[in-house]
C-alpha cells in the first residue's frame, strides 16, 4: 500500500491484530528485511512495516536527508494511519530514527527495540559516509554491494547462504542512488547520545557479536544511557543480526514483549 505523507509517497504494509508495532529497516534494505520477525509477531501485534524515504517502494527525492526529516516521515505516517502510540523496532538506520523520534516525541513509543545501531557517529564518520556515497555515485549501487555484504554478515554465513546473499545483494542494487546518498548524509550527522537519558520507555538493545560497524561497545553505551534498558548480544552474527540469526533474534524480541507488552 502507498500513502502520501510529508511530501512523499510512502510504501507500507500492515499485518495482524493487537497493539501497534512499527518496524524500521536498515540502510539499503526495505521492509522485507523484517519478514521473519513480522511473521512471528503478527499474531500478537498489528505490525506496521514501511520503506524509509529513498528505499524500496517509497519515493526517493534528491537529498540530502536529515534524521529529523526521517522522524517527520514516520510521524506523518502515524498521523495518516491514526496511530497514537506504538511499539518500535528499528535496526541500524531504523534504530537511529527510533532514538531520534523518542527524544522528539516523548511518550509516543510504548517500547523500543534498537538493534545493531549507534547513537553518535564515530570520529571521521562523516567522511566515511561521504566516501561511500562517492563510491556509489562513481560505480552505481553495484559498487557498494560487496563491501556492504562483508560488513553485514559473517564470512561463514556468506559462504553457506548464497540464496540470502543473492536476495540482499539485489535489495542493495535496487536501492535508489539518491535515497542511499540522502540517508548516508543523515547517518553521517548522527549525534543523539547526550539526549538518551530523556527516553522513558522499556528498551531492548540487540547487537550481533561480530558487528564491527555498530559494535557491542556502541550498543552498551546506548543501554547504559537509557534508564532500565536491557542488552542482548547475538552470537555468530554481524550487522544484520535479525537475518543471520533469525531464531535467536526473534526469541529475544518475544521474551522482551512477554515482559513489556
C-alpha positions in Angstrom: 0.0 0.0 0.0 1.1 3.6 -0.6 0.1 6.8 1.1 1.2 10.5 0.7 3.0 11.6 3.8 5.3 14.5 4.5 5.5 15.3 0.8 6.4 11.8 -0.5 4.7 8.6 -1.3 5.4 6.1 1.4 5.1 2.3 0.8 3.9 0.3 3.8 2.3 -2.9 4.9 0.1 -3.9 7.9 -0.3 -7.4 9.2 -2.0 -8.9 12.3 -4.1 -7.6 15.1 -3.3 -6.2 18.5 -1.3 -3.2 19.7 0.7 -1.4 17.1 4.3 -2.5 16.4 6.3 -0.5 13.9 9.4 -2.0 12.2 12.0 0.2 10.6 14.7 -1.3 8.4 18.4 -0.7 7.7 20.1 1.5 5.1 20.0 -0.1 1.6 17.3 -2.6 2.6 13.5 -2.4 2.6 10.6 -3.6 4.7 11.1 -7.2 3.6 14.2 -7.3 5.9 11.7 -8.0 8.7 9.8 -10.9 7.1 10.8 -13.5 9.7 10.0 -11.3 12.7 6.8 -9.9 11.3 5.5 -13.4 10.6 6.3 -14.4 14.2 4.9 -11.3 15.8 1.7 -10.6 13.8 -0.3 -13.0 15.9 0.0 -10.6 18.9 0.6 -7.2 17.3 -0.7 -5.1 14.4 2.6 -4.9 12.6 3.3 -1.8 10.5 6.4 -2.0 8.2 7.3 0.8 5.9 10.0 1.7 3.4 12.2 4.6 4.6 12.3 7.6 2.4 14.5 6.8 -0.6 14.1 3.0 -0.2 12.0 0.1 -1.5 8.7 1.3 -2.8 8.8 4.7 -1.2 9.6 7.9 -3.1 13.3 8.9 -3.4 13.6 12.6 -3.8 17.1 14.2 -4.1 18.8 14.7 -0.8 20.5 15.3 1.5 18.1 13.9 4.1 18.3 14.5 7.9 17.3 12.3 10.8 14.7 14.9 11.8 13.2 14.6 8.4 13.1 10.8 8.6 11.4 11.2 12.0 8.9 13.6 10.5 8.2 11.0 7.8 7.4 8.4 10.5 5.2 10.8 12.4 3.3 11.8 9.3 2.7 8.1 8.5 1.4 7.5 12.1 -0.9 10.5 11.8 -2.3 9.4 8.5 -3.0 5.9 9.9 -4.5 7.2 13.1 -1.7 5.7 15.3 -1.5 7.4 18.7 1.1 5.1 20.3 3.2 2.2 19.0 6.0 -0.2 19.9 9.1 0.4 17.8 11.7 -2.0 16.4 14.5 -0.5 14.4 17.7 -1.9 13.1 20.8 0.2 12.1 19.3 3.3 10.4 15.9 2.2 11.8 17.4 2.3 15.3 18.8 5.8 14.7 15.3 7.0 13.6 13.8 5.4 16.7 16.2 7.1 19.1 15.7 10.5 17.5 11.9 10.0 17.4 11.8 9.0 21.1 13.5 12.2 22.2 11.5 14.4 19.9 8.1 12.8 20.7 8.3 11.6 24.4 5.6 9.1 25.4 4.7 8.0 21.9 6.6 4.7 22.0 5.3 2.1 24.3 8.6 0.3 24.0 11.7 0.3 21.7 13.9 -2.3 20.3 17.2 -0.8 19.0 19.2 -3.4 17.0 22.7 -3.1 15.6 22.7 0.7 15.8 24.6 3.5 17.4 23.8 6.9 19.0 26.7 9.0 17.8 28.8 8.9 14.6 32.4 7.8 15.3 35.4 10.2 14.7 35.7 10.5 11.0 32.2 9.1 10.5 31.0 11.9 8.3 33.9 11.4 5.9 33.4 7.6 5.9 29.8 8.1 4.8 30.8 10.7 2.2 33.3 8.2 0.8 30.6 5.5 0.5 28.3 8.0 -1.4 31.1 8.8 -3.8 31.7 5.2 -4.5 28.0 4.7 -5.2 27.9 7.7 -7.5 31.1 6.6 -9.3 30.2 2.9 -9.7 26.5 2.8 -9.1 24.9 0.8 -6.3 26.7 -2.3 -7.6 29.9 -0.8 -6.4 28.8 -0.9 -2.8 27.4 -4.5 -2.8 30.5 -6.5 -2.0 31.7 -4.2 0.8 28.3 -4.0 2.3 27.8 -7.8 2.5 31.2 -8.1 4.1 30.1 -5.7 6.9 26.6 -7.1 7.3 27.3 -10.9 7.5 29.9 -13.1 9.0 32.1 -15.0 6.4 30.8 -18.5 7.3 27.2 -17.3 6.8 28.1 -15.6 3.5 29.7 -18.8 2.3 26.8 -21.1 3.2 23.7 -18.9 2.5 24.2 -17.9 -1.2 20.4 -17.6 -1.6 20.2 -15.0 1.1 23.3 -13.2 -0.3 21.7 -13.0 -3.7 18.5 -11.6 -2.3 20.2 -9.0 -0.1 22.5 -8.1 -2.9 19.5 -7.4 -5.1 17.9 -5.2 -2.4 21.1 -3.1 -2.3 21.2 -2.8 -6.1 17.6 -1.8 -6.2 18.0 1.0 -3.6 17.7 4.3 -5.4 21.1 6.1 -5.5 19.5 9.4 -4.3 17.9 7.5 -1.4 21.1 5.8 -0.4 23.1 9.1 -0.6 20.4 11.1 1.3 20.3 8.6 4.1 24.1 8.3 4.3 24.1 12.1 4.9 21.6 11.7 7.7 23.6 8.9 9.3 26.8 10.9 9.0 25.4 13.6 11.2 24.0 11.4 13.9 24.5 12.7 17.4 21.7 11.8 19.9 23.8 10.3 22.7 23.5 13.2 25.1 19.7 13.0 25.0 19.2 9.3 25.5 18.6 9.9 29.2 15.4 11.7 28.3 13.9 8.4 27.0 11.4 6.8 29.3 10.1 3.6 27.8 11.1 -0.1 28.1 14.0 -0.6 25.7 15.8 -3.6 24.4 19.2 -3.2 22.7 20.3 -6.0 20.5 23.6 -6.4 18.7 25.4 -9.1 16.7 28.5 -10.3 18.5 30.6 -9.7 15.3 29.0 -6.5 14.2 32.0 -4.3 13.5 30.1 -1.3 12.1 27.9 -0.7 15.2 29.7 -3.0 17.7 28.7 -4.3 21.1 30.5 -1.4 22.7 28.2 1.1 20.9 25.2 -1.0 22.0 26.4 -1.0 25.6 26.7 2.8 25.5 23.0 3.0 24.4 21.9 0.6 27.1 23.8 2.4 29.8 22.2 5.8 28.9 18.6 4.7 28.6 17.1 4.0 32.1 16.3 0.3 32.6 17.4 -0.7 29.1 18.4 -4.4 28.5 21.2 -5.7 26.3 21.2 -8.9 24.3 24.3 -9.9 22.2 23.5 -12.4 19.4 26.4 -14.9 18.9 27.6 -15.7 15.4 26.0 -12.6 13.8 27.3 -9.4 12.3 25.3 -6.3 11.4 22.0 -7.8 10.0 21.6 -10.0 13.1 17.9 -10.5 12.5 18.6 -12.0 9.1 21.7 -14.0 10.0 20.3 -15.4 13.3 16.5 -15.1 13.0 15.6 -17.6 15.6 17.9 -16.0 18.3 16.8 -12.5 17.3 13.1 -13.3 17.3 13.4 -15.2 20.7 15.0 -12.0 22.2 12.1 -10.0 20.8 9.3 -12.3 22.1 10.9 -12.6 25.5 11.1 -8.8 25.7 7.5 -8.3 24.6 6.3 -11.0 27.0 7.5 -8.7 29.8 6.6 -5.2 28.5 3.7 -5.6 26.0 
